[in-house]
Amino acid sequence: MSQAAVLEHPGVEPAESPLTPESWGKLGMWIFLAGDAMSFGALLAGYGALRYSSGDWPTPSHVLGIQLTAFMTFLLICSSVTMVKGLSAIQHGDQAGLRRFVGLTILGGAAFLSMQAYEWTHLIEHGMRLSGNPFGASLFSTTFFCLTGFHGCHVFGGVVYLSCIFVQAFRGRYSATDNNPVEIAALYWHFVDLVWILVFTFVYLV
Amino acid sequence: MTVAHEEPNYMGVFWWLLVLTILEICVIYAPMAHLAIVLLLIVMALTKASLVAMYYMHLALEKRTLGIIALTPLVLCVFLIFALTPDLGAVVHQSPKAEAAAEGVHGEH
């Protein structure tokens, strides 16, 4: 907006985001994440309601591979650490550090997706379907695939998003004073980790 | 432009997350009442989620209003659970035995 336009329409648009002085993009990402959290919250609440209403819901730890998913959780936590380390690196002007840590984060996300694909294949081979399963209530497999699939889509989106950041990092786009897109991408990735912590507990452990 | 702030202890948070994850897995095999296990798991999961939000997403360093925006989904989710609760109390558990009994009742007509 030009200076003249601002003078003509005072109060139309503040120059700086009131909650996130770094950028409007960061505030936008927080609002998107709040909306996305409501989607996951509704899915988890629905899962709880369906499970409570069902008399023959299988014990998840007896059907699902806890060891594998525990390792997947560990992997996602590690990828959150590498992401935050990458952001810290570029905030100190370390471009090589940013590339190394974002690269590791992408690898962590890709490994998570590969393991999820392996887990799904294994469960499908043992009769788990979207419409039913041999272990008990049919909604057990329906909710399992919907919840883990919705989260998996987020991880895939995150891997693509971080790959774009990685390419830009290689081009030297970011610096110690200009790294807001990295911080915004990191927010998304940590959110994906946060949601998995809840999905892991409610779908696999409880 | 990025606002400088004191960096949290990222590795310290990582070790806490790891320990809580291991504890969660141990708890499900613990000889305790199911309700106690569920409550412990929920408390540990919410603690882990809070650690990620506060330190990795830097919510602890942001303005309080942003924290309120971030907490809104949790509040709405609690409302949703309360809204669903009356329905849950009215649902008859559909065990195989109950289903067979229901089929028998329908078969008589």
Interface residues (C-beta under 8 A of the other chain):
Chain A: L19 T20 P21 E22 L27 W30 I31 L33 A34 G35 A37 M38 G41 A42 L44 A45 G48 A49 Y52 S53 S54 G55 D56 S61 I66 A70 T73 F74 I77 C78 S80 V81 M83 V84 K85 S88 Q91 A137 T177 D178 N179 N180 E183 A186 L187 H190 F191 D193 L194 I197 L198 F200 T201 F202 L205 V206
Chain B: M1 T2 V3 A4 E7 Y10 M11 F14 L17 L18 T21 E24 I25 V27 I28 I37 V38 L41 I42 M44 A45 K48 A49 V52 A53 Y56 M57 E62 K63 T65 L66 I69 A70 T72 P73 L74 L76 C77 L80 I81 L84 D87 L88 V91 H93 Q94 S95 P96 A98
